[in-house]
């Protein structure tokens, strides 16, 4: 399902560590999974295309904040982020974006990271600044087959704002 004309913004929750790694190693270009709905309580989400909590930026941020506040060293969400960051480093190495040593350094950073490094950041992305970069998530990869979920593989830093919600 392509972006609708009434969609003005896209939202994505990223961890601070993912943001910092992309800023330092990937030329400040960010891989984001995003949606036009910040949370599941907006009127628009009552229609077909509603996003379940696992793909709603507000719920993702709340889950991360709760795991950090409770000191959950076995957080599934944080473990998944670590895995994704490692996978991303391998993709960037294979693409020639980073060197082998930089991929090793990224692994060391991930291994040394503390829970607080996984604090959530919300990216607010104006649709007009990302024309041509937005891809539909394949139906089989969505949290719900009808939810509106998109990927931007190389989101430049100047194309979004960042909000840290305490």
N, C-alpha and C positions, 0 to 999 in steps of 0.2 A: 504494500500500500504506500504510494508516494506521499510526501508531505502535503498537507492540505493548505489551501490559500490562507485560512484563518490562523495557521500556526505562525506565531511571530518569534517564539523562543524555543530552544531545546535545552534540556537540563541533563546533567550527568553528575553522579557522585563518584569522585576519585579519592584515593587516599593521598595524604600529604607525601608519602614516600614515592608513590607512582608519579606524582607531579614533579617532585624534586629530581628523580632519575631522568625523566623526559627533558626537564629543563637543562640538566647538566650534560647528559650524554646524547640526546637525540635532537639537538638543535632547537630545543623548546617547541617541538611538535609532539602532540599528545594523541594517543589512541583512546577514543571514547566510545562507549555504548551509551546512547542517549534516547530521550523520549520528549515529546512536547508537553508532558504532564509532570509537574513537580511532585504531586502526591495523589493518592487515590481518592481524595474527597472532593475534588473539583467536579462540577456539574458535567463536564465533557466526558469524564471517565465512566459515567453511568451508561453510556452508549456502547454499541459494539466497538471493539478496539480498546476496551478498558485494560489497564495494566495491573497485574497482580502485584502484591508487595515486593516480590523478589526483583521486579524490574522498575520499581518506583524510586526515584532518587531520594525522596524524603525518608522512606522506610529503610533504604540502604544506609543512609547517614545515621538514622536512629539506632539501627542494629550495630553499626561500628562503634558509635559512642557508648552504647550500653556495654559491649564486650570490653572496651577499654576501661570504662569506669569500674567494672566488676573484676578487672584483672584477669580476664579469661585467656590463659595461655594456650588453650585448645580451641580457640574460636575458629569455626569453620569458615567464616567470612574472611578472616585475616589469613588463614592458611590458603584459601583460594586466591587471595591477592598476591601472596608470596609466589605461588605457583604461576600465576599470570605474569608477574614481573620477570620471573626466570624465563618463561616461554617467550616473552617479548624481547628479552635480551638476545635469545638465540635467533629469533627472526631478524633482529637488527644486525646481528653479526653476519648472518647468511646474506643479508641485503647489502652488506658492505658499509652500513651506516656507522658501525663501531668496530674497533679492533678486537682481536682475541683478548688482549690484556684488559681492555675496557669491559668486556663481558665478564671476565674474572673479577674485576673490581666491583661490578654491579652485583655479582653473586655474594661478594664479601659484605657489601653494604646491606643486602637483604638479610644475610645471616646475622649481622650485628644489630639489626634494627630492633627497637623496643616497641612495645604496644602503642605508645603515644605517637610513633611515627606513622601509624595507620589511621590517624584521625581523619575524619571525612572533610573533603572540600567539595563544594557544589560549584560546578561550572555552569554559567548562564551564557548560552550561545545564541546570539541573534541569527535567525535563519538567513537573513539577507547577506551575511558575511561568509556563508559556507555553501553557497550554490555550487553544485558540481562535486562537492566533497561527501555529501550524505548518501549512504547506501542503506537499502532495506536489509534488515536482519532476515535471513532465511526462516521460513515458517517453523521448521523443525528445531531451530535454535532459540525461539522466543519463549518467554515464560508462559504465555498463553497464545494459541494460534492466531487470535485476532488482535493481540495487543500491538500498539504502535511503538516499535523499537527500531533504532537506527544505529549504524556504526559510522564513525568518522575516523579514518586510519591515521591521518596526518593533520590534526587540527592545530593551526599555528596559534601561538600565544596571543597575538594581537586580535584574534577572532572571538575571544570570550572573556568574561569577567569571572573572578573567583570569589566565592563567599565561604568563609569559615564560620560555621554556626556552633557556638559553644554548647 
